[in-house]
Amino acid sequence: MKRRKLNMRKDYEFRYLLGQILKDLPEGVQGSLKGTIYAKAANIGIREAKEFVLRKKEEGVIDETTARRIIDLLYKYSVYR
């Protein structure tokens, strides 16, 4: 069964744009979020990465706007594989 995952052909582009979205956060938080979002999107699936982002929004780590921008980016750079 195919799942929606990160498009590995646009891997570097995705990582750069994700970094731009998270650049205002403290460096430790930024690195942790970036790594986890990337790993979940690339290996498990976009749905799991989205759930992680929403959980971080609920915990107050990121705001609503940042969460929405990350989720939009995830869907823009995803493919079924």
C-alpha positions as CSV (number, residue, x, y, z in Angstrom):
1,M,0.0,0.0,0.0
2,K,1.3,3.4,-0.9
3,R,1.6,6.1,1.7
4,R,2.0,9.9,1.4
5,K,5.7,10.6,2.2
6,L,8.2,13.3,1.6
7,N,9.3,13.6,-2.1
8,M,13.0,12.6,-1.8
9,R,13.8,14.4,-5.1
10,K,13.1,17.7,-3.4
11,D,14.8,16.8,-0.1
12,Y,17.2,19.7,0.1
13,E,14.6,22.3,-0.9
14,F,12.2,21.0,1.8
15,R,14.8,21.1,4.5
16,Y,15.8,24.6,3.5
17,L,12.2,25.9,3.6
18,L,11.5,24.1,6.9
19,G,14.5,25.8,8.4
20,Q,13.2,29.2,7.1
21,I,9.9,28.7,8.8
22,L,11.5,27.6,12.1
23,K,14.3,30.2,12.1
24,D,12.7,32.4,14.8
25,L,12.7,29.6,17.4
26,P,15.6,28.9,19.8
27,E,18.3,26.8,18.2
28,G,17.9,23.7,20.4
29,V,14.1,23.6,19.7
30,Q,14.6,24.4,16.1
31,G,17.0,21.5,15.5
32,S,14.9,19.0,17.4
33,L,11.7,20.0,15.5
34,K,13.4,20.1,12.1
35,G,14.9,16.6,12.6
36,T,11.8,15.0,13.9
37,I,9.5,16.5,11.3
38,Y,11.9,15.5,8.5
39,A,12.4,12.0,9.8
40,K,8.6,11.3,10.2
41,A,7.7,12.8,6.8
42,A,10.5,10.9,5.0
43,N,10.2,7.5,6.7
44,I,6.8,7.1,8.3
45,G,4.4,9.4,6.5
46,I,3.0,12.9,6.1
47,R,0.0,12.2,8.4
48,E,2.3,11.3,11.3
49,A,4.5,14.4,10.7
50,K,1.3,16.5,10.7
51,E,0.1,15.0,14.0
52,F,3.5,15.7,15.5
53,V,3.3,19.4,14.4
54,L,-0.2,19.7,15.8
55,R,0.9,18.2,19.1
56,K,3.7,20.7,19.3
57,K,1.2,23.5,18.7
58,E,-1.0,22.3,21.5
59,E,2.1,22.1,23.8
60,G,2.8,25.8,23.0
61,V,6.2,25.1,21.3
62,I,5.0,26.7,18.0
63,D,2.1,29.0,17.2
64,E,-0.9,28.5,14.9
65,T,0.7,30.3,12.0
66,T,3.9,28.4,12.1
67,A,2.0,25.0,12.4
68,R,-0.1,25.9,9.4
69,R,2.9,26.9,7.3
70,I,4.7,23.6,8.2
71,I,1.7,21.5,7.4
72,D,1.2,23.3,4.0
73,L,4.9,22.7,3.3
74,L,4.6,19.0,4.1
75,Y,1.7,18.5,1.7
76,K,3.4,20.5,-1.0
77,Y,6.5,18.3,-0.9
78,S,4.9,15.0,-0.6
79,V,4.2,12.1,-3.0
80,Y,2.7,8.7,-2.8
81,R,5.4,6.0,-2.5
